[in-house]
Amino acid sequence: MLLRLKRRSSQEVLKTTMIIRRSLYFLIFADIFGRIKSLPRGTKVARSLHELMNREGTSTNNTAKISNKYNLDFSKLLNSIPNDICDQERSLFMKSKSWQDYYHAAICLHRHKYNDFALEMFLSIYELEESANFHFLKVNIGIATLQRGDAYNAINHFLEYLRFMEPTETCTRQGRRANECAVAFNSLGCAYLSIFEYDKAYDALLKAEKISNINQDRYHIYSNLGAYYQGVSNTTAAAISYLSAFQAQLLAKKDKNIENIIAPLVRRAILVQKIPESVEAVFHMKKDFVQRIRAISSLASHGGAALSHHDDKTYALFGDPGNPSSLFFLEEEIYQLPVFQSSLTDWVQGIQTPHFHLHYYGFHDRPIQEMVADMYTKLCPTSLFEISPHLAQYSTPLLAKSQNVPIAHPSPINQNRDKFRIGFISCKFGIDEPHGLLLIDVVRRLPRNIFETVAFSHGVKSPSQEFVDVFSEGFYHVGHDENRMRTYLKAAELDCLVFGETQNEASVYFQGFQRYAPIQIAVMGSPVTSGNPSIDYFLSGDMLEHPFRTWFSGKRSQDEHYTEQVVLFEGQAISFPPSVENHPTVKVRNYIRSTNHYPPDSNIYMCFQSVFKIQPIFDSVLVKILHADEKGHIVLQASTQAKVDMTFQARISNAVRNHVCIHDEYGTDNCLLKVNKTMSRVHFHDRVPSMEVNHVYKHATVVLAPFPFDGSRTASNAIENGIPIVTLPTKYLRGRMTANFLTTLELHTADKDIFAEQCCIATSIPDYVAKAVRLARDVQYRQKVSLAIQQRSHRIWNDHQVAFEWARFLMRALGVNHIPQNQIAKSMSYSPAAWQQQELLDRQHLSQQMRWKLSRELRNIAERLT
């Protein structure tokens, strides 16, 4: 019996019905499951399928038209779908030909992570008249759309369903559609979280929690509530939510199926405070983090029997966040937990966000990174360590370690190719994201006669059309569809894969465990080691690393920061394109107007960074500047959540109180008066787009680079505007980017009286405060520094040496020895400038070593005196 369609003429009905029967049904359920391989590529069915496989996810930002130039062999994708996938659902449909069985098959495909196929099927069912009363289909479409990275359209689908259902009173706990409504509200909350609409997400998730009756649904709801609380820096509530999600999982899976049960417990384990309360809290958080990771590893290997109620790691993981001296679960419940080895099968959806904020604390992170990677090695099945088919006889070190598989040497680079294929992967290829801006000039300048380049993008970020166009073989955006990304990366048959970052999103973090290319590289989008042996190299620079890296060998090898082989580029090693001038938006104009309320002779100390980059150790710098300069005003950038700002302001206020009040004054009116007077000179202003921050910096007297984690893009913005910036470089890459730029400028070549080490690069906190205050109060001196910065600022923009260093390294790593370096330089039109000659670079490095020695000696003297 033919299915009828809505509101169509008889001819349209016949035509569309034939398409559904001959193309859609046969295509999805015959060809996808193997028969397509026997059809000629030119048949209509085969062409339709290849068009479906080649259809790229579109961005919500229409300014970037995603290209589809890269001719991947998508027939390989079909072979990756096992013949037994959804076999029962397929058989039922082939017998009944009913849209209901068609729908169940789509659900099955979606459950097996074939999101694109499932979405096409949901959309085709939606067109059928017989499904007109099946409103939940809008939720299915919304979920699949969200996974493609289109959060805004997904939200519209969820809202359309809820607008129809809520007035019918079926969306109540006792309503007959309660569970469906709970799924819809939870999915709506998840979509809002993905675009950082936290208030709307919270309202939707509370409604979902209120009406949900099923533990499996409550698991998802509590997990998303945990993500919400984590986003607004309420770590206690986030921990309770994740523990509640774990409890709901245990209740939902009484059939002993432990698959993915542990995911919310892992999220609790890797949870850290976005806005730490104090320096002491930072150290306490690190200690607890390590204990929780150890507890998860014990659960993975031995189950709950390995955890003692006297053990610190048991309380660190299972302790009640509201009452740390007691456990959230009964002891017997903990001891009865099963062995969770290889049980985390959906690592991206289960984990979602890695331990990203831990790295802002400034610790030596290599041991922690290795510990976390080892934990996932135990928790995840061997499919986490998948090897691309073109890499024959290769086994990852992590897989070999966990499964006793012998490690084979990587398959040799394909020397028969005319060109080497370099892939770039990131979740931060956005218009204003530094991760993409650091790469655009590099990719543009790589010799096209040697390299072909292709990019793969996760998440919701949309790049500029200029960025898309620099990749010779195309740009592919997959939204949140991890399975689709894995399929593309395997089909690309890469010679080298570059990770723009490894720590921001689970989608990219876990891709790092796979082996898609013989050479896999991490760059400084996440300026810490990955801890993952499947990443071979970390690209950095001489001026970006510790001046005495040779210390980290022999007996001091445990102090080495990286698990990867570090590659040190000469020169500044990173370079941005100059900013594009644009008209200020309302937020920027509001800021400019607000500066008129400051006294005319005010000194504006600006630290316009994300609030989580400003650690408690930096609070004392802000307070001491305000104390040393009574005309000083501190300008900070607010977050997008008022609750986060309140937490941060309370911490600053407490630092002010500790500085201006004598201990016996705490709580008195006199102390409160001093605190309020000082805090009146601390200002929070709304976030502005990165592309427009220059309009804000133009009103700064001095820019303050925070530590232990400074910034590269914000430093370049200050330099672009000729604003003096003060920094205190640490011994790790994440705290040396600003000093790197200032060293490159060589201000003394513009003004013999101005040296970056004297005006801007501090050696201690008192030195930092003294330099910042002098620049603000000594107008003539500041003007000289500003002029020198302006005269040398061109050095940091589109530095051709950076692209040359990339090409030189890639040639060595890929084993291309027959092309001389001078020929590479010629093909890239690169000739080092006078200030980039090797002799001067060596002199800069030697100067850094001497300053490091001096600062160490001064600290040793101070320690002996105290």
N, C-alpha and C positions, 0 to 999 in steps of 0.2 A: 504494500500500500504506500502510495506516494505521500510525503508530508506536504502540507499546505503552508503557504507563507502569508504574512499579514499585508494588507493594503497593497496588493500588486494586481496588475492586469493579468488576464489569463495567459498571455504570451510570456510575461515576465515570470509568472509562477512556473510555467513549464520550463523556461530557460534556466531559472535559478535552481529548480528542483533537480534538473539533469546535472547541473554543476555539483550540487551537494552529493548526489548519488554516485556519479562517476568519478568526480575529482576528490571531493573532501573525504568521503567515507573510505574510498579505496586508497586514496593517498595516505591518510593518517594510519589506517589499520592494516593495510597490506604492504605498502611500500616502506613505511618507517620500520616495520618489523622484518625487513629483510628482502622483500621482493623487488625493491627499487634497484638492487644491484644487478638484476638480470634484464632491466629495461634499457633500451638505447637512451643516451643522454638527451637526444633531440625530441623525445616524446613529450607531449603536453604535461603529462603527470610528472615526469622527471624534471621538466623545466619549472613547473610550479613548486616542486619541493626545493629545488636549488634556489629559486627566488625566495622561498620562505627562509631557508638557511642563511641566505645572504642578506636578509633584511636586518638592518642594524637598528638598535634602540635609538630613538630620537631624543634629543635633549630638550629640557624645559626652556632652555635659553635659545631662542631662534636665531640669535646672531651668529651662531656657529653651525654651519651646515656640515654634518659629519660625513666625511668622504668614504667611499667604498671602492677604492682603487685596487686594493690588495687582492689578487686573484688566488685565494686559498683553495686548496683541493677539498671541498666540503663533502665529497663522497666518503672521505675518511671519517667524518662525523657520524654518518649512518652506521658504519661498522662498529662504532663505540657503543651502540645501544644493543644490549644482549637480547637474544631471541626470546628469552623467557620473561622479559619485562612486561608486566601487566598482561600476561598470557590469558589468565582467567577472564579478565574484563574484556579482552579482545574477543574471546570465544563467545561470551554472552552477547556481545553486540552483533557479531556476525550471524548469530542465530535469530535474534529478535529484531534487529534494525531499529530499535527504539531509541529516542533521544535520551531517555533516562540511563540506558546502558552506555550510551555515548558519553554522557556526563560523568558516569562513574569511571570510565576509562580515562577521561581527562583528569579527574582527581588523582587517579593512580599515577599518570605520567607526571603530574605536578609533584606528587609525593616523592617520586624518584628523580626530581630535580630537572625534568625536561620542561622547563617553564615556558619556553616559546611555543612548543607544540600545544601545551595545555591552554595557553592564552588564545591561540587560534581556534581551538575547539570550543572554548567557552564563548567566544564571540560568535561563532557560527550557530551555536545553540540559541543564543540570545535572539537571533533573527527569526527563529521558528515561532509560529503562532501557538503551537502546542505548549511551548515553554513560557507563554506570556504571564502566567500566574506564579511562576517560580522566581520570586524576587531575589532570593539569596544568590542567584547567579551574578548579580551586580557585585556582591562581596567577593566571589571567586575571581571575577574580572579585576576588581580592585587590588586584591592580593597579588595576582600575577603581574599587574601593571606596576605595583610598588617594587616588586623584585627586579623589574627592568629599569628602575631608577627614576621613574616618573611619579614622584610623590604627589604632585598637585592634581593630576588626573585621577590617581588612586583615591585621593580624598574626596573628589567629586563623586566617584562611584559609591563610596561608603555612605556619604551624606545622602545621596539619592535613595539608597535602600532605607536608611534610618528615617528620612522624612516621610516615607510611605508607611513604615511599620510603627513608629512611636505613637501616632494618634490612635491606632487600633487597640492600644492597651495590651498588645501581645509582648511588648518589650518590658516585662516585669518579671520578677523572680518566679511568680506563679503562672506567668503567661506561657502559652503553648510554644512560642517562638523565643523563649528566654535564652536558650543556649546559642541560637543563631544570632540573636541581638548582641549577646556577650562577645561573640567572635567579631561582629561588625564593629562594636565600640573599641574592642582591643586593637583591631587592625587599624582603625582610625587613629587611635592614640599612638600606635607605632609609626604611622605615616607622619603625624605631626612631630614626633621625636626626630625623625630623619631630616626635617627642615628646621629643627631647633625652635619650634613653636611650643614651648614647654607648658604654658598655662592651658592651652587648648588640649594638649596631650594629657595633662593631669585630669581635666574634667572628663574626657572620654574614658580614661582608664578607671576612674572611680565609678563611673556608670557601669562599666563592664564588671568590675568586682562586685557591685551591688546586686546584679541580676544573675551572676554565673552560678550554676548548680553542679558543674562537672569539674573534677579535680584537674583533668588534663587542660581544660580552658583556664583554670585558675593558675596553673603553672605558667602559662604564657602571660597572663595578666600580671602576676607578681614579678615575673622577670622584667616586663616592660616598666612596671612601677619602680623597680630597682634602677633601671636605666634612667628614669626621670629623676629620682632622688640623687643619683650619681651626677647627673647633669647640673643640678642646682646646688651641688656641694653639700648635700645632707647625707654624709657617709653612714651615720647610724641607721637612718631609715632605709637606705639602700641595702645595707647588710641584712637588716630584718626582712626586707622584701625578698632578697635572694635566698635566704634560709627558708622562708615560707614557700618559695617556689620549689625548692628541693623537697620539702615535706609534701607538697602537693604531688610532685612527681612520684614519690614513694607510694603514696596512697593510690595514685592513678594506675600504677604498674605493679599490681599484686600478683601478676602472672609470671613473676621472676624475670621478665624481660627488662634488662637493666640498660638498654640502649638509650644513651643521652640523658639518663637520670642525673648524672653528676654535673651536667653543664651549669646549672645555677650555683652549685657549690663552688665550682671553679671561678665563676664570676665574683662570688663573695671573696675567694682567696686572693684574687688579683686586684681587689678594690683598694684604692688609696684615696686620701683626701686631695681634692683639687685645690682647696685653699687651706693649707695647714695652719693650725692655731698658733704655733710657736716653733722655735728651733728644736726644743725638746720633743715636741710632737712629731717632728720630722724623723728624728732618730728612733722614736718609739714605733712610728709607722713602718719604717724599714725593718725593724726587728720582727714585728708581727707579720709583715709580708713574707719574710723568709720562713717563719714558722708555719704559716698557712700553706706555702708551697710544699714544704716537707710533709705536712699532713696529707695533702692530696696525693703526693707520690706514694706515701705509705698505703693509702686506700687503694691506689691503682695496683700496687704489687701484692698486698697482703689482706686488704679489706679492713673492716673495723676492728678486728681482733688485734691488730698491730698498734692501736691507739690506747694509751693508758689515760685514765681520768686525772692522773697526777702530772701528765705531760703538758708542757707549755704549748706545744703545737696543737694539742686537742682543744685547749681553751681559746687559742688564737683563731681556730677555724670554726668551732662549734659554740664558742662562748656567746652568751646573750649580749648583743651590743648595748642594750640598755642597762645591763647589770653584769659587767665583765667577770665577776667572781662566780657566776653560775652559768650552767650550760643551757643552750636553747633547746636541746633534745635531752631525753632521758639517757642515762649512761648505757642501759641495756640496748636501746635503739641504735646507739653509735656502734657498740661492739658487734651487733648483728649485721652491720652493713656488709654487702658482698665485695668481692674483688672486682674492681672497675677497669681492669686492664682491657684496652682495645674497645671500650664501650662508647667513647665519644665519637660517633659517626658523622654528626652534623656540626662540625666545629665552627663554621662561620656563623650560622644562625644561633648556635648555642652560646658562643662567646661574644660575638659582635664587636666588642672593643677591647684591645689588649691593654696592658698595664702602662698606658701611654704617659700618664702624669707622674709616674715614679721618677722618670728621667730628669724632671725639672728640679728634683731635690739636690742634684749635683754629686751623687755618690759615684764610687768606682763600680760601674754597673756590670762588668763582664761576668763575675760569679753569679749574679742574680739572673742575667740573661741566659746563661748556660743552664742554670737550675730550672728555669721556666721551660726552656726547650726540651730538657730531659723529661719534665713532667708531661708535656704533650706527647712525647715519644711513647710514654707508657700508656697514656689515656687513649690515644687514637689508634685505629687499625692501620694495617700496612698501606691502605689506599691513600693515606696522607703523604706517603713517600713515593708517589707515582712517578714513573720515568717516561719521558716522551719516547714514542716508538723509534724515532730516528737516532736515539742514543743507545745503540746495541751494547749489551754486556756491561751495563753501568749500574752500580749500586751505590746509594747515598750512604755516607758515613753514619748518619743517624739510624737508618734502617739496618745497617750491618751491626750496629751496636745493640739494637733492641732485639733483633731476630737472628743473630749469629750468621748473617749472610756475608760471604767473603766480598771484600771491596775490590772491584775491578777498576782498571784505569779508564778514564773517560774515553769515549770513542773519539778518534781523531777528528779535527776540524775538516769539513768537506772541502778539500783543496781543489776539487774539480769545478766548483762553482765559479762563475765569473765575478761574483760579488759576495761579500759576507753580510749576513742578515742580522741586524742588531734590533732587538726589541726593547721597548721601554714600557714599564707598567707602573701605575700609580692610582691612588684614589684622590689625588690632589692636583689634577690637571685642570684647575680652574683659571678663569681670566686673571684674577688678582692673587693667585697662590704662588709663593716663591718656588715651590717644587717644580712647577712648569717653567717659570721665568728663568731659573738657573740653567735649564736645558735648551731653551729655544735657540740661542745663538750657537751652542755646541752642535746641535743636530743640523742646523742650517749650513754650517761650515764643514762638516765631515765630507771628505772627498766622495762624490757620487760615483766615481769610477771604481771605487773600492768597496764602499758600504751602501747597503740599502737599509732603510729604517722604517719601522712600523711601531705604532703606539697602541696600548691597550689600557682602557680607563674603567675603573670601578666607581660606584657611588653615584651621587647626584650632581657633582661638579661638572660644569660645561666650560671648555676652553674657548679662546678666541679663534676666529677663522684663520688668523695669521699662524697660530700655533698648530692647528690641524694641517695646514698646507706645507709645513716644513718637513713632514714625514713623507718620504718618497713612495712608500708602499701603502699608505693609508693610516687612518685613525679609527679605532674600534671601541665603542662604548657599550658596556654590558649591564649598566645599572648595578643591581645587587645579585645578579645571577652568576654565582660562582662556577656552576657547572658549565655554563656557556663560555666563561673566561678560560677554564681549563681546556675546553675543546678547541678554542681558537689558538691558544698557546701551543698545544700539541701539533695542530695542523700547520702552524707557521714554520716548523722545523728551523728553529733559530740557532745561530752560531753563538750568540751572546744575548743575555737578558739582563737589563739594568732595572733595578728596583729604585724608584724615585724616593721611596721611604719604606720602612718595614714595620713601624710601630703604631701608625695612626688608626688603621682599621683591620679587623680580623680577616677580611677578604684578601688583603695583600699580605698580611703577616703569614697566613697559612700557605699562600702560594709559594712562599719562600722555602717551604719544606719539600716542594716538588723539584724535579730536575727536568727543566724544559730546554736547557742549553748546556753545552760543555763548560761554558764560562758564565757564571752568575755573579752580578756585581751589586753592591749596595752603595748608594751615594748619600750625601748629608742632609737629605730631606728629613730624616731622623738621625741626628748627629750622635748616635750611639751604636755600639756593635749589635748585630742581630742575635748573637749567641747561637747561630744556626750553622752547622758545618756544611749545609748545602749552598751557602753563600760563600763564594771563593775569595772575593776581593772587596775591600772598602776603599773608596777613592777620597783622598784628603789632600793636604798640601803641607809643604815645609813650614809655612808661616802659621798654619792652623793647628799644629800639634805641639806637644811638649818639646821644648828646645833641646832636651837631652833624651831622645827616644831610645838611644843605645843603652840607657840605664835598664830598660825593660827586657833584659836577657839574663841568661845564667840563673843565679840565685834570686834575681828580682823578676823573673819571668811571670810570677803571679801578679805583678803590677801592670802587665800589658793590658791595654784597654780593649783590645779587639780579639775576636776569635778568627776573623778573616785576615788574609794577607793585606796589610796596609800599603797603599800606593800613594806616595807623596809627590804631588805635582809641584813643579817649580812655579814661582810667582805667587799670586794671590789665590789661584786655584778655583775661585768662584767669581762669577760676573753676572750682573743683571743688565737688561736693556734699560735705557733711561725712561723715566716716567713720561706718559703722554699727558699733555696739558688738557684739562677739562674744566667745565664750569662747576663751581661748588654747589653741592646739594643743600637742602634745607638744614640738615644736621650740621654741616660745616658752617653755613651762614649763622646758625644759632650760636655755634662756638665762638665765631669771630665777634658777634655782638656781645657775648658774655665777657670777653676780655676787656670790654669798655668799663666793666664794673670794678676792675682792679684799680688800685691807686696808680697814678700816672708813672711813678718811679718804681713800679714793681719789677722784680726779677722772676721770670717764669721758668721754673725747672720742670721740664716735661719728660715724663716716662710713659709714652703712649703705647704701651704693650698690653697684650692680653693679661688679665689680672693673675692668672695661674702661673705666669712666668715670674711674677714678683714674689720671691720666697721670703720667709720671715727673717733670714739673715740680712736681707736688703732693707728691711724696715728701719733698722738703726741708722742707715745712711740718710734716709729721708728725714728722720727726726733730727739728726745732727745738722743737716743743712738748714732746716727751719730754725734751729737754735742759733746757728752761726750767722744767719742772714735774716734779720728782722723784716726786711722788705721782700723776702723770698716767698713764692707761692708754688706749691707742688701741683702739677696737673697730671692726672692719671686717666686712663681710658676705662670707662665703665664696661661691664659685661652686658650680655643680652638678658640676664636674669637678675631681678632686683634682690632676690635672696642671696645670690652669690656676692653682690656688691655689699649687702649689709654685713655678711660674714667678714669680708675683707676690710671694710671700714672699722668694724669692731676690733680687728687685730691691729690696725694702724693706731687706733685710739688707745689701745692698751700699751703699745710701744711708746706713745707720747706720754702717757701717764707715768710709765716707769722711768722716763727721762726727766720730766719736769717736776715731779712730785717727790718729796722726801717720804720715806716709808710710813712715818707716823701721820702723814697727811692723807693717806689713801682713804677715799670715801668722804673727805671733808669738803665743805663748800669752796675752800680756797684751792684745793686740788682740782675740783671740777671746773672752776673758773679758768685755771691755767690750761687745762686740757682743751676746753671749748675754744679758748682764744687761739691756741696753736692749731687746732683742727679747722678753724675758720679759714686757714690758709692752705688747706688740702682740698682740691676740687676734682670731682669726677665728671667727665663729659661723655656724652653718648659716643658709641662706636661709629666710626665712619668707614666707608669702603677703602680698602688699601690703595686703590687708584687715586683717592682724593686726600690722602693723609698729608701730602705736601702742603695743601692749603692750611692745615693746622700747624705744621712745623714752622711755617713762616712767622708765626707769632711767639715762638719759643726764644728764650734767652740762651738757655743751655739745655741740651738733651742728655738724659741720664740713661746709660745702658745698664740694665740690671745684671746681677750675677747670682748664682753660678751659671745661669742660662741667659745669654744675651740674645741678640737677634742680628740677622744678616740684612734682611730687607729694610727694617726700621733704621739701621745704621746707614744704609745707602741713601735712604730718604733724607736723613739729617745732613749728610755730606752733599747731597744734590742741592740742598737749600743753603749751603754754606753756614750751617749752624754748628758751633762747637759741640762735640759729644765726648763725654767722659766714660771710661770703661776701666774695669779691673779684671784683666784676663786671668782665667783659672788654668789648671794644667790639662783640662779636657777640651776637646774640639768645641763642645756646645757653649763654652764661655770664652772663645778666642776670636770670634768672627769680626767683631767690631775693631779689635786691635789689629787684625789682619788688614782691614781696609785702611786704617790710619797709618800703618807702616808702609803700605803701598804708596800712599800719597807723598811721602818724603817732604813734609811741609818746609823743612829747612832749605830745600832747593828753590822755594818761592820767596821765603823770607829767612835770611840767615839767623835771625834771632828766635825763630819759632821751631821747636822740635816736638813731635808728637809725644815723646816720652816725658817732656816737661809740662805740656799743657793738658794732655788728654788721657794718657795711658798711666794709670795709677799702679802702685805696688802694694797698697794696703788700704784698709777702710779709712783711716785718718787722712791718708794721702788723697784718696778719692774725694772726700769732703772738701779738703783744702783746694784741690784743683777746680772743682765745680764752683765753689764760692768765689774764688779769684776771677774765674771767667765771667761770672755774673756781675761782680761789683766793680771790676777794673774795666771800664768801657773801652779805653784805648787799646788795652791788651786784647780784649775780646775781638775788637774790630780787626786787629792784625791777624789773629788766628783765623777769623772768618774769611778774610781776604785770601790767605794762603790756601785754605780749604777750597775756595771757589776756583783758584787758579790751577789746582791740581786734581779737581774732582773728575775730570774726563778720564783719568787713568782707570777708574773702576768700572766704567761702562763698556759693555761689549768687548771685553778684553780678548783679543784674538789669540793670545797665548794660551788661554784656557782651552779653547777648542783644539789648538795644536797639541797640547799635552794629552787631551783625550785621544786624538788620532794616533799619537805616538804610542800611548799605552795599549790601545786596542790592537795595533799592528803587532806589538810584541806578544801580547796575550794570545793572539790568534795564530802566531807562528809565521807571520809574513816578514821574512828577512831579506827579500830580494829587492825591496824598494828603499832607496836611501832616504834619510830624514830630510835632506835638503830638497829632494824631489817632492816629498809630502808637503813640506812648507811652501814650495812653489805652487803646487796644485791648490793650496788653500789661500794663496796670496798673503802669506804670513811672513813678516820680517820683524824680528824683535826690535822694539824701540830702545832708545839709549838707556832708559831707566830699567829695562828688562834684561840687560846684559848679565851674564853669569857672574862676573866679578862683583857687581853691585848686589845681586841676590845673595851671594855668599857673605858679603859684608853685613847685610841686614840680619841674616841668620846668626852670625857671630855676635852681633849687637844684642839680639834677644837672649843668647846664652849668657852673655856677661850680665845683663840686667836680671836674669833669673838667679844667677849665682849671688848677686848683690842682695836681692830681696830675701833669699834664703839666709844669708849671713845676718842681715838686719833682724829677721825673725828669730834667729837663734840667740842673738844678743838680747833681744827683748825678753825672750823666755828665761834667759839666765838672770836678768835683772829682776824679773817678777817672781 
